[in-house]
């Protein structure tokens, strides 16, 4: 009688261990998860079966976004207010939870502000990431998906841009992203137990199809799409288009716009890829873009058609540091992650307009 009992205990323990291991593989820390891309990614992670813990200091995001994410997924989401530069606060999070990995969005992101306040950007974006990595190493969590940027490519020599293209930067924001990439590269070289995937985004736009979460700039928008949508809703008078003499289809700058929900799915695909690997990956940069270029004027016309609103604009001089064209080769993402952008410019404009119409003042509309 003892042997069956012993085997029964063994199988119960094994089942409990398997359940705990599966829970471990599904728990993800999302720094900056209350932000624009982070909030959309938290929804995609939940839909894919991941358990999310958000860590955010709310410096350029809103707790209302967390509330709305909870409403959209139908359950409370675990939220911790904290700064990535605060090692003690991070340590408490890692003591309380056992994570499979980290998706790291937390960072300052305004190019103009970075030029005016470079030390603030290097302190938050670079020093904060180093602190996060130290705590991750302390608790043996060595899988990271990092929110990088196509700005690390500078003015591209060849289009489309692939992951082997030369890297350079023209502003402190971009330089902070590139510096973090160098940190990740050196870390992977020094310790082959790390798996570090910097996802180099091109131009995220759009909003959740519900219209409940979207891009909500703290002040006058730095990015093109929220500026256009705020002109359409009457918050801003007109759009200034910087330069009409580039060597492009209509003289205006060309960029690779990607729907934020496509981008969110890219993060899920990166995590799924990490779960599939039996060995560490080291440093593995991957572009996330549509692979297509759209000019500023083409985007303005598409948004006007969707919203049935005139978008007044004026041409002004080029901005220092701006480039003519930038769009991705996303072949590596499709080959390794099985990911490909699927939503069109029309989809991006429709979802942005729905968000802006429902929330003319962003999360402060309530």
C-alpha positions as CSV (number, residue, x, y, z in Angstrom):
1,X,0.0,0.0,0.0
2,X,2.9,2.3,0.6
3,X,4.2,2.4,-3.0
4,X,0.9,3.6,-4.5
5,X,0.7,6.3,-1.8
6,X,4.2,7.4,-2.5
7,X,3.6,7.5,-6.2
8,X,0.4,9.5,-5.5
9,X,2.3,12.0,-3.5
10,X,4.9,12.2,-6.2
11,X,2.4,12.9,-8.9
12,X,0.6,15.5,-6.8
13,X,3.9,17.3,-6.2
14,X,4.8,17.0,-9.9
15,X,1.5,18.5,-10.9
16,X,1.9,21.4,-8.4
17,X,5.5,21.9,-9.7
18,X,4.3,22.0,-13.3
19,X,1.5,24.5,-12.5
20,X,4.0,26.7,-10.7
21,X,6.4,26.5,-13.6
22,X,3.7,27.4,-16.0
23,X,2.6,30.4,-13.9
24,X,6.3,31.5,-13.8
25,X,6.6,31.3,-17.5
26,X,3.5,33.5,-17.9
27,X,4.2,36.3,-15.4
28,X,5.8,39.4,-17.0
29,X,6.9,42.7,-15.5
30,X,6.0,45.6,-17.8
31,X,7.9,48.8,-16.9
32,X,6.1,51.8,-18.3
33,X,3.0,49.7,-18.8
34,X,0.6,52.7,-18.2
35,X,2.0,54.5,-21.3
36,X,0.8,54.5,-24.9
37,X,2.5,51.4,-26.3
38,X,2.7,49.7,-22.8
39,X,-1.0,49.9,-22.2
40,X,-1.9,48.3,-25.6
41,X,0.8,45.6,-25.0
42,X,-0.7,44.7,-21.6
43,X,-4.0,44.0,-23.3
44,X,-2.3,41.8,-26.0
45,X,-0.3,40.0,-23.3
46,X,-3.5,39.2,-21.3
47,X,-5.2,38.0,-24.5
48,X,-2.2,35.7,-25.1
49,X,-2.5,34.2,-21.6
50,X,0.3,36.2,-19.9
51,X,-0.1,37.5,-16.3
52,X,1.0,41.2,-16.2
53,X,2.5,43.3,-13.5
54,X,2.8,47.0,-14.4
55,X,5.5,49.2,-12.9
56,X,5.3,52.9,-13.8
57,X,6.0,56.2,-12.1
58,X,3.2,57.9,-14.1
59,X,5.6,60.8,-15.1
60,X,4.3,60.8,-18.7
61,X,1.4,58.5,-18.5
62,X,-2.0,58.3,-16.7
63,X,-3.4,55.9,-14.1
64,X,-6.7,56.2,-16.0
65,X,-5.1,54.1,-18.7
66,X,-4.5,51.3,-16.2
67,X,-8.2,51.6,-15.2
68,X,-9.3,51.3,-18.8
69,X,-7.0,48.4,-19.5
70,X,-8.5,46.6,-16.5
71,X,-12.0,47.3,-17.8
72,X,-11.1,46.1,-21.3
73,X,-9.6,42.8,-20.0
74,X,-12.4,42.3,-17.5
75,X,-10.3,42.0,-14.4
76,X,-8.0,44.2,-12.2
77,X,-4.4,44.5,-13.4
78,X,-1.6,44.4,-10.9
79,X,-0.1,48.0,-10.8
80,X,2.8,49.2,-8.8
81,X,3.8,52.9,-8.8
82,X,7.6,53.2,-8.9
83,X,10.6,54.5,-10.7
84,X,13.1,52.3,-12.5
85,X,15.9,54.3,-10.9
86,X,14.8,53.2,-7.5
87,X,16.6,49.9,-6.8
88,X,14.9,49.3,-3.4
89,X,11.4,49.7,-5.0
90,X,12.3,47.4,-7.8
91,X,13.8,44.8,-5.4
92,X,10.5,44.7,-3.5
93,X,8.7,43.9,-6.8
94,X,11.1,41.0,-7.6
95,X,10.7,39.7,-4.1
96,X,6.9,39.7,-4.3
97,X,6.8,38.1,-7.8
98,X,8.6,35.5,-9.8
99,X,8.9,36.7,-13.4
100,X,9.7,34.9,-16.6
101,X,10.9,38.1,-18.1
102,X,10.6,41.9,-18.4
103,X,9.2,44.1,-21.2
104,X,10.9,47.5,-20.6
105,X,9.0,50.5,-21.9
106,X,9.8,53.0,-19.1
107,X,11.5,56.0,-20.5
108,X,11.3,59.6,-21.5
109,X,10.6,60.1,-25.2
110,X,10.3,63.7,-26.5
111,X,13.1,64.6,-28.9
112,X,12.8,68.4,-28.3
113,X,12.8,68.0,-24.5
114,X,15.8,65.7,-24.7
115,X,17.8,68.4,-26.5
116,X,16.8,70.9,-23.8
117,X,17.4,68.5,-20.9
118,X,19.9,65.8,-22.0
119,X,21.0,64.9,-18.4
120,X,17.4,64.1,-17.5
121,X,17.2,61.7,-20.5
122,X,20.5,60.0,-19.8
123,X,19.6,59.7,-16.1
124,X,16.2,58.2,-16.7
125,X,16.6,56.2,-19.8
126,X,20.2,54.9,-19.4
127,X,20.8,54.9,-15.6
128,X,17.3,53.6,-15.0
129,X,17.8,50.7,-17.4
130,X,21.1,49.9,-15.7
131,X,19.4,49.8,-12.3
132,X,16.7,47.5,-13.7
133,X,19.3,45.2,-15.2
134,X,21.2,44.9,-11.9
135,X,18.0,43.9,-10.1
136,X,17.1,41.5,-12.8
137,X,20.5,39.9,-12.5
138,X,20.2,39.8,-8.7
139,X,17.0,37.7,-9.0
140,X,18.1,35.6,-12.0
141,X,15.5,37.1,-14.4
142,X,17.6,37.3,-17.6
143,X,15.0,37.7,-20.4
144,X,14.3,41.2,-21.6
145,X,12.4,42.8,-24.4
146,X,13.5,46.4,-24.7
147,X,11.6,49.2,-26.3
148,X,14.2,50.6,-28.7
149,X,13.7,52.8,-31.7
150,X,14.4,53.3,-35.4
151,X,16.1,56.6,-34.3
152,X,19.2,54.5,-33.6
153,X,19.7,54.2,-37.4
154,X,20.1,58.0,-37.8
155,X,20.0,59.1,-41.5
156,X,19.9,55.7,-43.3
157,X,22.3,55.1,-46.2
158,X,20.1,52.4,-47.8
159,X,16.4,51.7,-47.7
160,X,14.7,49.6,-46.4
161,X,16.6,49.6,-43.2
162,X,17.6,46.2,-41.8
163,X,19.1,45.3,-38.5
164,X,22.6,45.3,-39.8
165,X,22.4,48.9,-41.0
166,X,24.9,51.4,-39.4
167,X,23.7,53.1,-36.2
168,X,24.1,56.7,-35.3
169,X,21.9,59.4,-33.6
170,X,21.1,63.1,-34.0
171,X,19.6,63.9,-30.6
172,X,19.9,62.9,-26.9
173,X,16.7,60.8,-26.9
174,X,17.9,58.6,-29.8
175,X,21.4,58.5,-28.2
176,X,19.9,57.3,-24.9
177,X,18.2,54.4,-26.8
178,X,21.5,53.6,-28.7
179,X,23.5,53.7,-25.4
180,X,21.1,51.2,-23.8
181,X,21.6,49.0,-26.8
182,X,25.4,49.1,-26.3
183,X,24.9,48.3,-22.6
184,X,22.8,45.3,-23.6
185,X,25.4,44.1,-26.2
186,X,28.2,44.4,-23.7
187,X,26.1,42.6,-21.0
188,X,25.4,39.7,-23.4
189,X,29.1,39.4,-24.3
190,X,30.0,39.3,-20.6
191,X,27.4,36.8,-19.6
192,X,26.0,34.3,-22.1
193,X,22.9,33.5,-19.9
194,X,21.1,36.6,-21.0
195,X,18.4,36.8,-23.8
196,X,18.0,40.5,-24.8
197,X,15.7,41.5,-27.6
198,X,15.6,45.2,-28.5
199,X,12.6,45.9,-30.7
200,X,13.4,48.8,-32.9
201,X,10.1,50.5,-33.6
202,X,9.5,52.7,-36.5
203,X,6.5,55.1,-36.1
204,X,3.7,53.8,-33.8
205,X,0.3,55.4,-34.4
206,X,-3.4,54.4,-33.9
207,X,-5.3,53.3,-30.9
208,X,-7.2,50.4,-29.5
209,X,-10.3,49.7,-31.6
210,X,-12.6,50.2,-28.6
211,X,-11.5,53.9,-28.5
212,X,-10.8,53.5,-24.8
213,X,-7.0,53.8,-24.8
214,X,-4.8,55.7,-27.2
215,X,-1.9,58.2,-27.4
216,X,-2.4,61.1,-24.9
217,X,0.5,63.6,-25.0
218,X,1.0,65.7,-21.9
219,X,1.2,68.9,-23.8
220,X,1.4,69.9,-27.5
221,X,2.0,66.7,-29.4
222,X,5.6,65.9,-30.6
223,X,4.4,63.2,-33.0
224,X,2.6,63.7,-36.2
225,X,-0.6,61.6,-35.8
226,X,-1.8,63.0,-32.5
227,X,-1.1,66.5,-33.8
228,X,-3.3,65.8,-36.9
229,X,-6.1,64.3,-34.7
230,X,-6.0,67.3,-32.4
231,X,-6.4,69.6,-35.3
232,X,-9.3,67.5,-36.6
233,X,-11.0,67.7,-33.2
234,X,-10.5,71.4,-32.9
235,X,-7.9,71.5,-30.1
236,X,-5.2,72.9,-32.4
237,X,-5.6,75.4,-35.2
238,X,-3.4,73.9,-37.9
239,X,-0.6,71.5,-38.6
240,X,2.9,72.7,-39.5
241,X,4.7,70.5,-42.0
242,X,8.4,70.7,-41.7
243,X,9.8,70.8,-45.2
244,X,8.3,70.4,-48.7
245,X,11.4,70.0,-50.7
246,X,12.6,66.5,-49.8
247,X,13.4,64.0,-52.6
248,X,10.2,62.1,-51.9
249,X,6.9,61.5,-53.7
250,X,5.4,64.9,-52.8
251,X,8.3,66.7,-51.1
252,X,7.3,65.9,-47.5
253,X,9.1,63.4,-45.2
254,X,8.3,59.7,-45.6
255,X,8.0,57.4,-42.6
256,X,7.1,53.9,-41.7
257,X,3.9,54.1,-39.7
258,X,2.8,51.0,-37.7
259,X,-0.4,50.4,-35.9
260,X,0.1,50.3,-32.1
261,X,-1.9,47.1,-31.8
262,X,0.3,45.4,-34.4
263,X,3.3,46.7,-32.4
264,X,1.8,45.2,-29.2
265,X,1.5,41.8,-31.0
266,X,5.1,42.1,-31.9
267,X,6.0,42.1,-28.1
268,X,3.8,39.0,-27.6
269,X,5.6,37.3,-30.5
270,X,9.0,38.2,-29.0
271,X,8.0,36.7,-25.6
272,X,6.6,33.6,-27.3
273,X,9.9,33.2,-29.1
274,X,11.9,33.5,-25.9
275,X,9.7,30.8,-24.3
276,X,10.5,28.5,-27.2
277,X,14.2,28.8,-27.0
278,X,16.2,26.2,-25.0
279,X,19.4,28.3,-25.1
280,X,20.0,31.9,-24.3
281,X,19.9,34.3,-27.3
282,X,22.4,37.0,-26.3
283,X,21.7,40.3,-28.0
284,X,19.1,40.0,-30.8
285,X,17.8,43.3,-32.3
286,X,14.6,43.1,-34.4
287,X,12.8,45.8,-36.4
288,X,9.1,46.3,-36.1
289,X,7.7,48.2,-39.0
290,X,5.3,47.9,-41.8
291,X,8.0,47.9,-44.5
292,X,6.2,50.7,-46.3
293,X,6.8,54.4,-46.5
294,X,4.0,57.0,-46.2
295,X,4.5,60.7,-46.7
296,X,3.3,63.4,-44.3
297,X,0.8,64.7,-46.9
298,X,-0.4,61.2,-47.6
299,X,-1.2,60.7,-43.9
300,X,-2.9,64.0,-43.7
301,X,-5.2,63.2,-46.6
302,X,-6.0,59.7,-45.3
303,X,-6.9,61.1,-41.9
304,X,-9.1,63.8,-43.5
305,X,-10.9,61.2,-45.6
306,X,-11.6,59.0,-42.6
307,X,-12.7,61.8,-40.2
308,X,-14.5,63.9,-42.9
309,X,-12.6,66.9,-41.4
310,X,-10.4,69.4,-43.1
311,X,-6.9,69.4,-41.7
312,X,-5.5,72.9,-42.2
313,X,-1.7,72.9,-42.6
314,X,1.2,75.2,-43.6
315,X,4.6,74.4,-44.8
316,X,7.5,75.6,-42.7
317,X,11.2,75.1,-42.9
318,X,12.9,71.8,-42.3
319,X,13.8,70.8,-38.7
320,X,17.4,70.2,-37.9
321,X,18.1,66.5,-37.7
322,X,15.0,65.4,-39.8
323,X,15.6,63.0,-42.6
324,X,13.9,62.5,-46.0
325,X,12.8,58.9,-45.7
326,X,12.9,56.1,-43.2
327,X,11.2,52.7,-43.5
328,X,12.0,49.2,-42.3
329,X,12.8,45.8,-43.5
330,X,10.7,43.6,-41.2
331,X,11.9,40.3,-42.7
332,X,13.7,39.3,-39.6
333,X,10.6,39.7,-37.4
334,X,8.6,37.5,-39.8
335,X,11.3,34.9,-40.1
336,X,12.0,34.5,-36.4
337,X,8.9,35.7,-34.6
338,X,6.2,34.8,-37.2
339,X,5.1,38.5,-37.0
340,X,4.0,40.8,-39.7
341,X,2.2,44.1,-39.5
342,X,-1.4,43.7,-40.9
343,X,-3.2,47.0,-40.4
344,X,-3.4,49.7,-43.0
345,X,-3.0,53.5,-42.9
346,X,-6.8,53.7,-43.1
347,X,-7.1,51.4,-40.0
348,X,-4.6,53.6,-38.2
349,X,-6.5,56.8,-39.0
350,X,-9.9,55.3,-38.2
351,X,-8.8,54.0,-34.8
352,X,-7.0,57.3,-33.9
353,X,-10.1,59.3,-34.9
354,X,-12.3,57.1,-32.8
355,X,-10.1,57.5,-29.7
356,X,-9.8,61.3,-30.3
357,X,-13.5,61.8,-30.9
358,X,-14.5,59.9,-27.7
359,X,-11.7,61.5,-25.7
360,X,-11.1,65.0,-27.1
361,X,-9.0,65.8,-24.0
362,X,-7.4,62.4,-23.7
363,X,-7.7,60.7,-20.4
364,X,-8.7,64.0,-18.8
365,X,-12.0,63.9,-20.9
366,X,-13.8,62.2,-18.0
